[in-house]
C-alpha cells in the first residue's frame, strides 16, 4: 500500500511501527544504563582517600597474620612434632 498512490511513499506496516516503538524504548533504556555506568565511578576525593587507607590497613593486618602464622609453623617444626 502506498500513500496517495505514490510508489515512493509506502505506508508503514503495523509490524514496522511496533518494532520502531520497541526499539525506541530499548534505546532509552540503554541510554539510561550508560548514564548510570558513567556516574558509578565518580566519587569525591575524600572517599577515595578513605578507601585507600582501608586497603592499606587491611594489607597490614593480613601481613601481620601471615607473619604470626609463619612463626607458629616454625615453632611447631622446631619442636619436632
Secondary structure, DSSP 8 states (H G I E B T S, - for coil): -BGGG-TTSB---HHHHHHHHHHHHHHHHHHHHHHHHHHHT---HHHHHHHHHHHHHHHHHHHHHHHHHHHHHHHHHHTT-
